[in-house]
Amino acid sequence: MVAVVVILAATISVFVFGFADSIDKPAPVVGESSGEIVTQDGNDGGIIRITHIAGDTLTVSNLEIVVDAQDACEKTGRLVNLPAGGGDPTPESQYVRGEDVFDNSYNSVGGPIGEAGGTWEPGETSTFRLASSECDLTTGDRITVRIVHTPTSSVIIEETLTTI
């Protein structure tokens, strides 16, 4: 009888005092992803494609893309404040943090991270381009791309890509 009263009192106090409101929601789950990098050829290439194959639908405004290109050009940069309106992540814009490794030309960001609408559904591919002037890729260079869910600071996609 005492145990039942204690359990009821604890349950009621959680709802009355709002302790349940302080519990954070978990990060979305990405069950499977893939990536590829297209080697640069003059002003072409340097394109990174990340495909969200299976899992939860992602809210793009809750994501940052971290590019670790230490192996290729000793730089690390982030795309933030997504979706990148107009697909133009210029170094002076609100879309780039850290070192600028990104191509700053128009439409260098594509897919859900560069479009209004706000969601990245399973089966969709997001693309962005690295600038050859900032990060010249050669065969065998490795780039690690992490998609971070900012509300929970969780890495939900991590792909290490090698140029061929």
BAMARSE-837294 format. One record per atom (N, C-alpha, C, CB): residue number from 1; residue in one letter; x negated, y negated, z negated. Coordinates in Angstrom, 1 decimal, decimal comma. Last residue first. Glycine has a CB too. Layout:
BEGIN
> NUM	A	X	Y	Z
...
END
This chain:
BEGIN
> 164	I	-38,9	-9,9	56,0
> 164	I	-39,5	-8,9	56,9
> 164	I	-39,9	-9,4	58,2
> 164	I	-38,6	-7,6	57,1
> 163	T	-38,7	-10,9	52,6
> 163	T	-38,7	-11,3	54,1
> 163	T	-39,4	-10,2	54,9
> 163	T	-39,4	-12,6	54,3
> 162	T	-36,7	-9,6	50,1
> 162	T	-38,1	-9,7	50,7
> 162	T	-38,0	-10,0	52,2
> 162	T	-38,8	-8,3	50,5
> 161	L	-34,9	-10,5	47,2
> 161	L	-35,0	-10,3	48,6
> 161	L	-36,4	-10,4	49,1
> 161	L	-34,0	-11,3	49,3
> 160	T	-33,1	-9,6	44,5
> 160	T	-34,5	-9,9	44,9
> 160	T	-34,6	-9,5	46,3
> 160	T	-35,5	-9,1	44,0
> 159	E	-30,2	-10,8	42,9
> 159	E	-30,8	-10,1	44,1
> 159	E	-32,2	-10,5	44,4
> 159	E	-29,9	-10,4	45,4
> 158	E	-27,7	-10,7	40,7
> 158	E	-29,2	-11,0	40,8
> 158	E	-29,6	-10,1	42,0
> 158	E	-30,0	-10,6	39,5
> 157	I	-24,8	-12,1	39,2
> 157	I	-25,4	-11,4	40,4
> 157	I	-26,9	-11,8	40,4
> 157	I	-24,8	-12,0	41,8
> 156	I	-24,5	-13,1	36,7
> 156	I	-23,5	-12,1	37,2
> 156	I	-23,9	-11,4	38,5
> 156	I	-22,2	-12,8	37,4
> 155	V	-25,9	-14,1	33,9
> 155	V	-26,3	-13,8	35,2
> 155	V	-25,3	-12,7	35,7
> 155	V	-27,8	-13,4	35,4
> 154	S	-24,2	-16,4	31,7
> 154	S	-24,5	-15,0	32,1
> 154	S	-24,9	-14,9	33,6
> 154	S	-23,3	-14,1	31,8
> 153	S	-23,2	-18,6	30,4
> 153	S	-24,7	-18,5	30,7
> 153	S	-25,1	-17,1	31,0
> 153	S	-25,5	-19,0	29,5
> 152	T	-20,6	-19,0	30,3
> 152	T	-21,1	-18,0	29,4
> 152	T	-22,6	-17,9	29,5
> 152	T	-20,5	-16,7	29,7
> 151	P	-20,1	-21,1	32,1
> 151	P	-19,4	-21,1	30,8
> 151	P	-20,0	-20,1	29,8
> 151	P	-18,0	-20,9	30,9
> 150	T	-21,7	-20,3	34,4
> 150	T	-22,2	-21,4	33,5
> 150	T	-21,4	-21,4	32,1
> 150	T	-22,0	-22,7	34,1
> 149	H	-23,0	-17,6	35,7
> 149	H	-21,7	-18,0	35,3
> 149	H	-21,9	-19,0	34,1
> 149	H	-20,7	-16,8	34,8
> 148	V	-25,3	-17,6	38,3
> 148	V	-25,1	-17,7	36,9
> 148	V	-23,7	-18,3	36,6
> 148	V	-26,1	-18,7	36,2
> 147	I	-27,0	-15,7	40,5
> 147	I	-25,8	-16,4	40,4
> 147	I	-25,4	-16,4	38,9
> 147	I	-24,6	-15,8	41,3
> 146	R	-30,3	-15,7	41,6
> 146	R	-29,4	-15,4	40,5
> 146	R	-28,2	-16,3	40,6
> 146	R	-30,1	-15,5	39,1
> 145	V	-32,7	-14,4	43,7
> 145	V	-31,5	-15,3	43,7
> 145	V	-30,6	-14,8	42,5
> 145	V	-30,7	-15,3	45,0
> 144	T	-36,0	-14,4	44,5
> 144	T	-35,0	-13,8	43,6
> 144	T	-33,9	-14,9	43,5
> 144	T	-35,6	-13,5	42,2
> 143	I	-38,0	-13,5	47,2
> 143	I	-37,2	-14,6	46,6
> 143	I	-36,2	-13,9	45,7
> 143	I	-36,5	-15,4	47,8
> 142	R	-41,2	-12,7	48,5
> 142	R	-40,0	-12,3	47,7
> 142	R	-39,4	-13,5	47,1
> 142	R	-40,5	-11,3	46,6
> 141	D	-42,8	-12,1	51,6
> 141	D	-42,5	-13,0	50,5
> 141	D	-41,2	-12,5	49,8
> 141	D	-42,3	-14,5	51,0
> 140	G	-43,1	-10,6	53,9
> 140	G	-43,4	-10,0	52,6
> 140	G	-43,2	-10,9	51,4
> 140	G	-44,9	-9,6	52,6
> 139	T	-43,8	-13,1	56,2
> 139	T	-43,4	-11,7	56,0
> 139	T	-43,9	-11,2	54,6
> 139	T	-44,0	-10,9	57,1
> 138	T	-43,1	-16,4	54,7
> 138	T	-43,8	-15,5	55,7
> 138	T	-43,4	-14,0	55,3
> 138	T	-45,3	-15,7	55,6
> 137	L	-41,6	-19,5	54,4
> 137	L	-41,5	-18,1	54,2
> 137	L	-42,3	-17,3	55,2
> 137	L	-40,1	-17,6	54,1
> 136	D	-42,2	-22,5	52,9
> 136	D	-42,5	-21,8	54,1
> 136	D	-42,5	-20,3	53,8
> 136	D	-43,8	-22,3	54,8
> 135	C	-40,6	-24,8	51,5
> 135	C	-40,8	-23,4	51,1
> 135	C	-41,0	-22,5	52,4
> 135	C	-39,7	-22,9	50,2
> 134	E	-40,4	-27,3	52,7
> 134	E	-40,5	-27,2	51,3
> 134	E	-40,9	-25,8	50,8
> 134	E	-39,2	-27,6	50,6
> 133	S	-40,1	-26,8	55,4
> 133	S	-41,1	-27,8	55,0
> 133	S	-41,3	-27,8	53,5
> 133	S	-40,5	-29,2	55,4
> 132	S	-38,1	-25,0	55,5
> 132	S	-39,4	-24,5	55,8
> 132	S	-40,5	-25,5	55,4
> 132	S	-39,6	-24,2	57,3
> 131	A	-35,6	-24,8	53,1
> 131	A	-36,3	-25,6	54,0
> 131	A	-37,7	-25,1	54,3
> 131	A	-36,4	-27,1	53,5
> 130	L	-33,1	-22,3	53,0
> 130	L	-34,3	-22,8	52,4
> 130	L	-35,0	-23,7	53,5
> 130	L	-35,3	-21,7	51,8
> 129	R	-29,6	-22,3	53,0
> 129	R	-30,8	-22,3	53,7
> 129	R	-32,0	-22,9	52,9
> 129	R	-30,7	-23,0	55,1
> 128	F	-26,9	-20,1	52,1
> 128	F	-27,6	-21,4	52,0
> 128	F	-29,0	-21,2	52,6
> 128	F	-27,7	-21,8	50,5
> 127	T	-23,7	-18,5	51,9
> 127	T	-25,0	-18,7	52,5
> 127	T	-25,6	-20,0	52,2
> 127	T	-24,9	-18,5	54,1
> 126	S	-21,6	-15,9	50,8
> 126	S	-22,0	-17,3	50,7
> 126	S	-23,4	-17,4	51,3
> 126	S	-22,0	-17,8	49,2
> 125	T	-19,0	-13,7	51,8
> 125	T	-20,5	-14,0	51,8
> 125	T	-20,7	-15,5	51,7
> 125	T	-21,2	-13,4	53,1
> 124	E	-16,5	-11,5	50,4
> 124	E	-16,9	-12,8	51,0
> 124	E	-18,4	-13,0	50,9
> 124	E	-16,2	-14,0	50,5
> 123	G	-15,9	-9,3	49,0
> 123	G	-15,9	-9,2	50,4
> 123	G	-16,4	-10,4	51,1
> 123	G	-14,6	-8,8	51,0
> 122	P	-14,1	-10,9	46,4
> 122	P	-14,9	-9,8	46,8
> 122	P	-14,7	-9,6	48,3
> 122	P	-14,4	-8,5	46,1
> 121	E	-14,1	-14,5	46,6
> 121	E	-13,4	-13,3	46,5
> 121	E	-14,4	-12,1	46,9
> 121	E	-12,2	-13,3	47,5
> 120	W	-14,5	-17,3	45,1
> 120	W	-15,4	-16,4	45,8
> 120	W	-14,8	-15,0	45,6
> 120	W	-16,9	-16,5	45,4
> 119	T	-12,7	-20,5	45,1
> 119	T	-12,9	-19,1	44,7
> 119	T	-13,8	-18,3	45,6
> 119	T	-11,5	-18,4	44,6
> 118	G	-12,4	-23,2	45,9
> 118	G	-12,8	-22,9	44,6
> 118	G	-12,9	-21,4	44,2
> 118	G	-11,9	-23,4	43,8
> 117	G	-11,7	-25,1	47,8
> 117	G	-10,9	-23,9	47,6
> 117	G	-11,2	-23,3	46,3
> 117	G	-11,0	-23,0	48,7
> 116	A	-14,3	-26,2	50,0
> 116	A	-13,2	-26,5	49,0
> 116	A	-12,3	-25,3	48,9
> 116	A	-12,4	-27,8	49,3
> 115	E	-17,4	-24,6	50,5
> 115	E	-16,0	-25,0	50,9
> 115	E	-15,1	-25,3	49,7
> 115	E	-15,4	-23,8	51,7
> 114	G	-19,7	-23,5	49,7
> 114	G	-19,8	-24,8	50,4
> 114	G	-18,4	-25,3	50,9
> 114	G	-20,7	-24,6	51,6
> 113	I	-19,3	-21,1	48,5
> 113	I	-20,0	-22,1	47,7
> 113	I	-20,1	-23,5	48,4
> 113	I	-21,4	-21,6	47,4
> 112	P	-17,9	-19,6	50,5
> 112	P	-17,2	-20,1	49,3
> 112	P	-17,9	-21,2	48,5
> 112	P	-16,8	-19,0	48,4
> 111	G	-19,8	-20,7	53,4
> 111	G	-19,0	-19,7	52,7
> 111	G	-18,3	-20,4	51,4
> 111	G	-19,8	-18,5	52,2
> 110	G	-22,9	-22,5	53,2
> 110	G	-21,7	-22,1	53,8
> 110	G	-21,0	-21,0	53,0
> 110	G	-21,9	-21,5	55,2
> 109	V	-25,2	-25,1	53,7
> 109	V	-24,5	-24,3	52,7
> 109	V	-23,2	-23,8	53,3
> 109	V	-24,3	-25,0	51,3
> 108	S	-25,8	-26,7	55,7
> 108	S	-26,9	-25,7	55,3
> 108	S	-26,4	-24,8	54,2
> 108	S	-28,1	-26,4	54,9
> 107	N	-24,3	-28,9	56,7
> 107	N	-23,8	-27,5	56,8
> 107	N	-24,9	-26,4	56,5
> 107	N	-23,2	-27,2	58,2
> 106	Y	-27,0	-31,0	57,4
> 106	Y	-25,6	-30,8	57,3
> 106	Y	-25,2	-29,3	57,5
> 106	Y	-24,9	-31,7	58,3
> 105	S	-30,1	-30,3	55,6
> 105	S	-29,3	-30,7	56,8
> 105	S	-27,9	-30,4	56,6
> 105	S	-29,9	-30,0	58,1
> 104	N	-31,9	-29,6	53,7
> 104	N	-31,0	-30,7	53,4
> 104	N	-30,1	-31,2	54,6
> 104	N	-31,7	-31,9	52,9
> 103	D	-32,8	-26,6	52,3
> 103	D	-32,6	-27,3	53,6
> 103	D	-31,6	-28,4	53,3
> 103	D	-32,2	-26,4	54,8
> 102	F	-34,4	-26,4	49,1
> 102	F	-33,2	-26,3	50,0
> 102	F	-33,3	-27,1	51,2
> 102	F	-32,0	-26,6	49,3
> 101	V	-36,0	-26,7	47,1
> 101	V	-36,5	-25,7	48,1
> 101	V	-35,4	-25,6	49,2
> 101	V	-36,7	-24,4	47,4
> 100	D	-36,9	-28,9	44,8
> 100	D	-36,0	-28,9	46,0
> 100	D	-36,6	-27,9	47,0
> 100	D	-35,8	-30,2	46,6
> 99	E	-36,9	-28,0	41,4
> 99	E	-37,6	-28,3	42,6
> 99	E	-36,7	-28,1	43,8
> 99	E	-38,9	-27,4	42,7
> 98	G	-34,0	-29,1	39,6
> 98	G	-35,3	-28,4	39,6
> 98	G	-36,0	-28,9	40,9
> 98	G	-35,1	-26,9	39,6
> 97	R	-30,9	-29,2	41,4
> 97	R	-31,7	-29,4	40,2
> 97	R	-33,0	-28,7	40,3
> 97	R	-30,9	-29,0	38,9
> 96	V	-28,5	-30,5	43,6
> 96	V	-29,8	-29,8	43,5
> 96	V	-30,4	-30,2	42,1
> 96	V	-30,7	-30,2	44,6
> 95	Y	-26,1	-31,9	43,8
> 95	Y	-26,1	-30,5	44,0
> 95	Y	-27,4	-29,8	43,8
> 95	Y	-25,6	-30,2	45,4
> 94	Q	-25,9	-34,6	43,8
> 94	Q	-25,5	-33,9	42,6
> 94	Q	-25,6	-32,4	42,7
> 94	Q	-24,1	-34,3	42,1
> 93	S	-28,8	-35,7	45,7
> 93	S	-27,4	-35,4	45,5
> 93	S	-27,1	-34,8	44,1
> 93	S	-26,7	-34,6	46,6
> 92	E	-31,3	-35,9	46,5
> 92	E	-30,8	-37,0	45,7
> 92	E	-29,4	-36,8	45,3
> 92	E	-30,9	-38,3	46,5
> 91	P	-31,7	-33,6	48,1
> 91	P	-32,4	-33,7	46,8
> 91	P	-31,9	-34,8	45,9
> 91	P	-33,9	-33,9	47,0
> 90	T	-28,6	-32,4	49,5
> 90	T	-29,8	-33,3	49,5
> 90	T	-30,4	-33,4	48,2
> 90	T	-29,4	-34,6	50,1
> 89	P	-26,8	-30,1	50,5
> 89	P	-27,5	-30,2	49,2
> 89	P	-28,7	-31,1	49,3
> 89	P	-27,8	-28,9	48,7
> 88	D	-24,0	-30,1	52,1
> 88	D	-25,3	-30,9	52,3
> 88	D	-26,0	-31,1	51,0
> 88	D	-24,9	-32,2	52,9
> 87	G	-21,4	-29,2	52,4
> 87	G	-22,5	-28,3	52,6
> 87	G	-23,8	-29,0	52,8
> 87	G	-22,2	-27,4	53,8
> 86	G	-19,2	-30,6	51,9
> 86	G	-19,8	-31,0	53,1
> 86	G	-21,0	-30,1	53,4
> 86	G	-20,3	-32,4	53,0
> 85	G	-19,7	-29,9	48,5
> 85	G	-18,8	-30,6	49,5
> 85	G	-19,6	-31,0	50,7
> 85	G	-18,1	-31,8	48,9
> 84	A	-20,4	-27,2	47,1
> 84	A	-21,2	-28,3	47,6
> 84	A	-20,4	-28,9	48,8
> 84	A	-22,6	-27,8	48,1
> 83	P	-18,2	-26,2	44,5
> 83	P	-18,7	-26,1	45,8
> 83	P	-19,4	-27,4	46,3
> 83	P	-17,6	-25,7	46,8
> 82	L	-21,0	-26,8	42,2
> 82	L	-20,4	-26,2	43,4
> 82	L	-18,9	-26,3	43,3
> 82	L	-20,8	-24,7	43,5
> 81	N	-23,0	-27,9	40,5
> 81	N	-21,8	-28,6	40,9
> 81	N	-21,1	-28,1	42,1
> 81	N	-22,1	-30,1	41,0
> 80	V	-26,1	-26,7	42,0
> 80	V	-25,2	-26,9	40,9
> 80	V	-24,0	-27,7	41,4
> 80	V	-25,8	-27,6	39,7
> 79	L	-28,8	-24,8	42,8
> 79	L	-27,7	-25,4	43,4
> 79	L	-26,6	-25,5	42,3
> 79	L	-27,1	-24,7	44,7
> 78	R	-32,2	-25,0	41,8
> 78	R	-30,8	-24,6	41,5
> 78	R	-29,8	-25,4	42,3
> 78	R	-30,5	-24,8	40,0
> 77	G	-35,6	-23,7	42,2
> 77	G	-34,5	-24,7	42,3
> 77	G	-33,2	-24,1	42,0
> 77	G	-34,5	-25,4	43,7
> 76	T	-39,0	-23,3	42,0
> 76	T	-37,7	-22,8	41,6
> 76	T	-36,7	-23,9	41,6
> 76	T	-37,8	-22,2	40,1
> 75	K	-42,1	-22,4	43,7
> 75	K	-41,0	-23,4	43,4
> 75	K	-39,8	-22,6	42,9
> 75	K	-40,6	-24,3	44,6
> 74	E	-44,1	-21,1	45,1
> 74	E	-44,3	-21,6	43,8
> 74	E	-43,3	-22,6	43,3
> 74	E	-45,7	-22,2	43,6
> 73	C	-43,5	-19,9	47,5
> 73	C	-44,0	-21,3	47,5
> 73	C	-44,1	-21,9	46,2
> 73	C	-43,0	-22,1	48,3
> 72	A	-43,2	-17,1	47,0
> 72	A	-43,3	-17,6	48,4
> 72	A	-43,9	-19,0	48,4
> 72	A	-41,9	-17,7	49,0
> 71	D	-43,0	-16,6	44,3
> 71	D	-43,9	-15,7	45,1
> 71	D	-44,2	-16,4	46,5
> 71	D	-43,3	-14,4	45,3
> 70	Q	-41,1	-18,4	43,4
> 70	Q	-42,5	-18,5	42,9
> 70	Q	-43,5	-17,7	43,8
> 70	Q	-42,6	-18,0	41,5
> 69	A	-38,5	-18,9	43,9
> 69	A	-39,3	-18,7	45,1
> 69	A	-40,8	-18,8	44,7
> 69	A	-39,0	-19,7	46,2
> 68	D	-35,5	-18,4	42,7
> 68	D	-36,9	-18,3	42,2
> 68	D	-37,8	-17,9	43,4
> 68	D	-37,0	-17,3	41,0
> 67	V	-32,7	-20,2	42,5
> 67	V	-33,5	-19,6	43,5
> 67	V	-35,0	-19,6	42,9
> 67	V	-33,5	-20,3	44,9
> 66	V	-29,5	-20,0	41,2
> 66	V	-30,9	-20,2	40,8
> 66	V	-31,7	-19,5	41,8
> 66	V	-31,2	-19,8	39,4
> 65	I	-26,5	-21,5	41,3
> 65	I	-27,3	-20,6	42,1
> 65	I	-28,8	-20,9	41,8
> 65	I	-27,0	-20,6	43,6
> 64	E	-23,7	-21,5	39,1
> 64	E	-24,9	-22,2	39,6
> 64	E	-25,7	-21,1	40,3
> 64	E	-25,7	-22,8	38,4
> 63	L	-20,1	-21,7	38,7
> 63	L	-21,3	-21,0	39,1
> 63	L	-22,5	-22,0	39,4
> 63	L	-21,0	-20,2	40,3
> 62	N	-17,6	-22,7	38,4
> 62	N	-18,2	-22,2	37,2
> 62	N	-19,6	-21,5	37,5
> 62	N	-17,3	-21,2	36,5
> 61	S	-16,6	-23,3	40,9
> 61	S	-17,1	-24,5	40,0
> 61	S	-17,7	-24,0	38,7
> 61	S	-15,9	-25,3	39,7
> 60	V	-15,8	-20,8	41,8
> 60	V	-17,1	-21,4	42,3
> 60	V	-17,5	-22,5	41,4
> 60	V	-16,9	-21,9	43,7
> 59	T	-14,7	-18,1	40,1
> 59	T	-14,4	-19,5	40,3
> 59	T	-15,7	-20,3	40,6
> 59	T	-13,7	-20,1	39,0
> 58	L	-14,5	-14,9	41,6
> 58	L	-15,3	-15,9	40,9
> 58	L	-14,8	-17,3	41,2
> 58	L	-16,8	-15,8	41,3
> 57	T	-12,7	-11,9	41,0
> 57	T	-12,8	-13,2	41,8
> 57	T	-13,5	-14,2	41,0
> 57	T	-11,4	-13,7	42,2
> 56	D	-14,6	-9,0	40,0
> 56	D	-13,6	-10,1	39,8
> 56	D	-13,8	-11,2	40,8
> 56	D	-13,8	-10,6	38,4
> 55	G	-15,6	-6,5	42,5
> 55	G	-15,5	-7,1	41,1
> 55	G	-14,5	-8,2	41,1
> 55	G	-16,8	-7,6	40,7
> 54	A	-17,8	-6,3	45,3
> 54	A	-16,7	-5,8	44,5
> 54	A	-16,8	-6,4	43,1
> 54	A	-16,8	-4,2	44,4
> 53	I	-19,5	-8,0	46,8
> 53	I	-18,8	-6,8	47,4
> 53	I	-17,6	-6,4	46,6
> 53	I	-19,8	-5,7	47,6
> 52	H	-20,6	-10,9	47,8
> 52	H	-19,9	-10,4	46,6
> 52	H	-19,0	-9,2	47,1
> 52	H	-19,0	-11,5	45,9
> 51	T	-23,6	-11,5	49,3
> 51	T	-22,2	-11,0	49,5
> 51	T	-21,7	-10,4	48,2
> 51	T	-22,2	-9,9	50,6
> 50	I	-25,6	-14,0	50,3
> 50	I	-25,3	-13,2	49,2
> 50	I	-23,8	-12,8	49,4
> 50	I	-25,5	-14,0	47,8
> 49	R	-28,2	-14,9	52,5
> 49	R	-26,8	-14,5	52,4
> 49	R	-26,6	-13,6	51,2
> 49	R	-26,4	-13,7	53,7
> 48	I	-30,3	-17,5	53,4
> 48	I	-30,1	-16,5	52,4
> 48	I	-28,6	-16,2	52,4
> 48	I	-30,6	-16,9	51,0
> 47	I	-32,4	-18,5	56,0
> 47	I	-31,0	-18,4	55,5
> 47	I	-30,9	-17,2	54,5
> 47	I	-30,0	-18,2	56,7
> 46	G	-34,6	-18,9	57,3
> 46	G	-34,7	-19,3	55,9
> 46	G	-33,3	-19,2	55,3
> 46	G	-35,2	-20,7	55,8
> 45	G	-33,7	-20,1	60,6
> 45	G	-34,0	-19,1	59,6
> 45	G	-34,0	-19,7	58,2
> 45	G	-35,2	-18,4	60,0
> 44	D	-35,3	-22,8	62,4
> 44	D	-34,2	-21,8	62,2
> 44	D	-34,7	-20,8	61,1
> 44	D	-33,9	-21,1	63,5
> 43	N	-37,5	-24,4	62,9
> 43	N	-36,4	-25,0	62,1
> 43	N	-35,2	-24,0	61,9
> 43	N	-35,9	-26,2	62,8
> 42	G	-39,6	-21,6	62,9
> 42	G	-39,5	-23,1	63,2
> 42	G	-38,4	-23,7	62,3
> 42	G	-39,1	-23,3	64,7
> 41	D	-38,1	-19,3	61,5
> 41	D	-38,7	-19,4	62,8
> 41	D	-38,6	-20,8	63,2
> 41	D	-38,0	-18,4	63,8
> 40	Q	-37,9	-17,4	58,5
> 40	Q	-37,9	-18,7	59,2
> 40	Q	-38,6	-18,6	60,5
> 40	Q	-38,5	-19,8	58,3
> 39	T	-35,9	-14,5	58,0
> 39	T	-37,2	-15,2	58,0
> 39	T	-37,1	-16,4	58,9
> 39	T	-38,2	-14,2	58,6
> 38	V	-33,1	-14,2	56,1
> 38	V	-33,5	-14,3	57,5
> 38	V	-34,8	-15,1	57,5
> 38	V	-32,4	-14,9	58,4
> 37	I	-32,3	-12,0	53,5
> 37	I	-32,9	-13,3	53,9
> 37	I	-33,4	-13,2	55,3
> 37	I	-34,1	-13,6	52,9
> 36	E	-29,5	-10,7	51,7
> 36	E	-30,5	-10,6	52,8
> 36	E	-31,0	-12,0	53,0
> 36	E	-29,9	-10,0	54,1
> 35	G	-27,6	-8,8	49,3
> 35	G	-28,2	-10,0	49,8
> 35	G	-29,2	-9,7	50,9
> 35	G	-28,9	-10,7	48,7
> 34	S	-24,8	-7,7	47,5
> 34	S	-25,9	-7,4	48,3
> 34	S	-26,4	-8,8	48,8
> 34	S	-25,5	-6,5	49,5
> 33	S	-23,0	-6,2	44,7
> 33	S	-23,4	-7,3	45,5
> 33	S	-24,5	-6,9	46,4
> 33	S	-23,8	-8,6	44,7
> 32	E	-20,6	-5,0	42,4
> 32	E	-21,6	-4,7	43,5
> 32	E	-21,8	-6,0	44,3
> 32	E	-21,2	-3,5	44,4
> 31	G	-19,1	-6,0	40,3
> 31	G	-19,4	-4,6	40,4
> 31	G	-20,5	-4,3	41,3
> 31	G	-18,2	-3,8	40,7
> 30	V	-19,1	-8,6	38,4
> 30	V	-19,4	-8,3	39,8
> 30	V	-19,9	-6,9	39,8
> 30	V	-20,4	-9,4	40,4
> 29	V	-17,0	-10,0	36,0
> 29	V	-17,8	-8,8	36,4
> 29	V	-17,9	-8,7	37,9
> 29	V	-17,2	-7,5	35,8
> 28	P	-17,1	-13,1	34,2
> 28	P	-16,5	-12,2	35,2
> 28	P	-17,5	-11,1	35,6
> 28	P	-16,1	-13,0	36,5
> 27	A	-17,8	-13,1	30,7
> 27	A	-18,1	-13,5	32,1
> 27	A	-17,4	-12,6	33,0
> 27	A	-19,7	-13,5	32,3
> 26	P	-15,2	-13,2	28,2
> 26	P	-16,4	-12,7	28,8
> 26	P	-16,6	-13,2	30,2
> 26	P	-16,4	-11,2	28,8
> 25	K	-14,2	-16,0	26,2
> 25	K	-13,8	-15,0	27,2
> 25	K	-15,1	-14,5	27,8
> 25	K	-12,9	-15,6	28,3
> 24	D	-14,9	-16,4	22,7
> 24	D	-15,1	-16,8	24,2
> 24	D	-14,7	-15,6	25,0
> 24	D	-16,6	-17,1	24,4
> 23	I	-12,9	-17,2	20,0
> 23	I	-13,6	-16,1	20,7
> 23	I	-13,7	-16,5	22,2
> 23	I	-12,8	-14,8	20,5
> 22	S	-11,4	-19,2	18,9
> 22	S	-12,8	-19,5	19,0
> 22	S	-13,6	-18,3	19,7
> 22	S	-13,4	-19,7	17,7
> 21	D	-8,8	-18,3	18,7
> 21	D	-9,1	-19,3	19,8
> 21	D	-10,6	-19,5	20,0
> 21	D	-8,4	-20,6	19,4
> 20	A	-8,8	-16,7	16,5
> 20	A	-8,8	-16,0	17,8
> 20	A	-9,1	-17,0	18,9
> 20	A	-7,4	-15,4	18,0
> 19	F	-8,4	-18,5	14,4
> 19	F	-9,7	-17,9	14,6
> 19	F	-9,9	-17,2	16,0
> 19	F	-10,0	-16,9	13,5
> 18	G	-6,1	-19,9	13,7
> 18	G	-6,6	-20,0	15,0
> 18	G	-8,0	-19,5	15,3
> 18	G	-6,6	-21,5	15,4
> 17	F	-4,7	-19,6	11,4
> 17	F	-5,9	-20,5	11,3
> 17	F	-6,6	-20,6	12,7
> 17	F	-6,9	-20,0	10,3
> 16	V	-2,7	-17,8	12,2
> 16	V	-2,4	-19,1	11,5
> 16	V	-3,5	-20,1	11,6
> 16	V	-2,0	-18,8	10,1
> 15	F	-4,0	-15,6	13,3
> 15	F	-3,1	-16,4	14,1
> 15	F	-2,8	-17,8	13,5
> 15	F	-1,8	-15,6	14,3
> 14	V	-5,6	-14,8	11,1
> 14	V	-6,2	-15,0	12,4
> 14	V	-5,3	-15,9	13,2
> 14	V	-6,5	-13,7	13,1
> 13	S	-3,7	-14,3	9,1
> 13	S	-4,6	-15,5	9,0
> 13	S	-5,3	-15,8	10,3
> 13	S	-5,6	-15,2	7,9
> 12	I	-2,4	-12,0	10,0
> 12	I	-1,6	-13,3	10,0
> 12	I	-2,6	-14,4	9,9
> 12	I	-0,7	-13,3	8,8
> 11	T	-4,5	-10,2	9,6
> 11	T	-3,9	-10,4	10,9
> 11	T	-3,2	-11,7	11,0
> 11	T	-3,0	-9,2	11,3
> 10	A	-4,9	-10,3	6,8
> 10	A	-6,0	-10,6	7,8
> 10	A	-5,4	-11,0	9,2
> 10	A	-7,0	-9,5	7,8
> 9	A	-2,4	-9,4	5,9
> 9	A	-2,9	-10,8	5,6
> 9	A	-4,0	-11,2	6,5
> 9	A	-3,4	-10,8	4,1
> 8	L	-2,3	-6,8	7,0
> 8	L	-1,3	-7,8	7,4
> 8	L	-1,8	-9,2	7,1
> 8	L	0,0	-7,5	6,7
> 7	I	-4,5	-5,7	5,5
> 7	I	-4,5	-5,7	7,0
> 7	I	-3,5	-6,8	7,5
> 7	I	-4,2	-4,4	7,6
> 6	V	-3,5	-6,0	2,9
> 6	V	-4,8	-6,6	3,3
> 6	V	-4,9	-6,7	4,8
> 6	V	-6,0	-5,8	2,8
> 5	V	-1,2	-4,3	3,0
> 5	V	-1,1	-5,8	2,7
> 5	V	-2,3	-6,5	3,1
> 5	V	-0,9	-6,0	1,2
> 4	V	-2,4	-1,8	3,5
> 4	V	-1,5	-2,4	4,4
> 4	V	-1,3	-3,9	4,2
> 4	V	-0,1	-1,7	4,3
> 3	A	-3,9	-1,5	1,1
> 3	A	-4,6	-1,6	2,4
> 3	A	-3,7	-2,2	3,5
> 3	A	-5,1	-0,2	2,9
> 2	V	-1,9	-1,2	-0,8
> 2	V	-2,8	-2,4	-0,9
> 2	V	-3,5	-2,6	0,5
> 2	V	-3,9	-2,2	-2,0
> 1	M	-0,8	1,2	0,0
> 1	M	0,0	0,0	0,0
> 1	M	-0,9	-1,3	0,0
> 1	M	0,9	0,0	-1,2
END
